[in-house]
């Protein structure tokens, strides 16, 4: 072969090899590139999801300060998310937890309380789920559905009222460090149920499933396993064919799949529990004109009953008793009760009633949430607004107020300070902002605040 031709041929082959090597190197770099970085969101004051986060939040790490309540006010999708601290309150809408990519990524909650009490609201875990030092509470007719692994560490899931929990798929429900799933809140009217269709239930370290009454059921097509510690051998039990709290003289016929309360599934095996001797038929809470908050509840039946204890919380996690009421006594007719909180907490108030019988057994009502209006006579107008929005500060003893206009990403767009008083009005020009939902907040020097949604619409 001609040397010149050979040289050119060799150079061409070497060039092709170099290009191939470069292509492979680039491909390896691309494949080895890390997944999209997490978007870290810090929420330092109570607000709604719509004002802080997008409806579909991908790769989000959501950190809530202690005492902060994030209210889900719409249907939300969270992909590859993690939550830390605070309280998440769902009064409406649904929460869909997902992962992206081919490998399931775990959605984690660390030190977070999730309160779901909007009628028919659903939390759907379409990803593996990890709860650590967290509490999930489902009330009214809400539901909790899992299809991947559920890992609970020092955590609690409460299925109250007529709520349901459904776990399907093939991955285990694993409970450790005294975790608990509570089905029913101890009152006879609750029909809460938990159904496990496919996964195994593994309970370590004194963890348990508790059923409150004979209308609460645990349905499982297989047994459950327990151990005294995470490393110890599992001991298997079955609830299939149970005759506890069913059959002749009971409300339900015995089913091969259903295990009825009051009962406990623990390391000692399935055991019978006790039912509270009270039938609660109503519980409500609301603010009065004098800024007090009244709680009202009714019972239809009381037997061997001892005490109502009213408990209040600022975050739905740490509770304090604020009063007690003696019951009417043994009764089969309706009894009406009322308790007035004369000094509500600034901001959000959570209420529940602890019901105790003469044998010191107790249960809890569902939660009620009331927001205490902290600043008097604040008004926002017009709303919707096009060119300007005005904030009247009302008569608040001449206190200095900070007024902010905030977008849905939490960015402060405008801020002004002014002393309150008759005729005190703050105006913000808004022609430069896109049509959409914004937040107006008024905060006093004492930390009290009032928040309102603002719709900017230019057409």
ABEGO torsion letter per residue (X at the ends): XBAAAAAAAAAAAAAAAAAAAAAAAAAAAAAABBBBBBBBBBBABBBBAAAABBABBBGBBBBBBBGBBBBBABBBBBBGBBBBEEBBBBABEBBBBBBBEABBBBBBBBGBBBBBABBGBBBBBABBBBBBGBBBBBBEABBBBBABBBBBBGBBBBBBEABBBBBBEABBBBBBGGBBBBBEAGBAABABBBBBBGBBBBBBGGBBBBBABAABBBBBABBBBBBABAABBBBBBBABGBABGBEBGBABBBBAABBBOBBBBBAAEBBBBBBBBBBBABBBBBBBAAGBBBBBBBBABBBGBABBBBBBBAAGABBBBAEBBBBAEBBABBBBBBBBBABBBBEBBBBBBBBBBAAGBBBBBBBBBBBBBABBGBBBOBOBBAABBBBBAEBAGGBBBBBBBBBAAGBBABBBBBBBEBGBBBBBBAAABBBEBBBBBBBBAAGBBBBBBBBBBAX
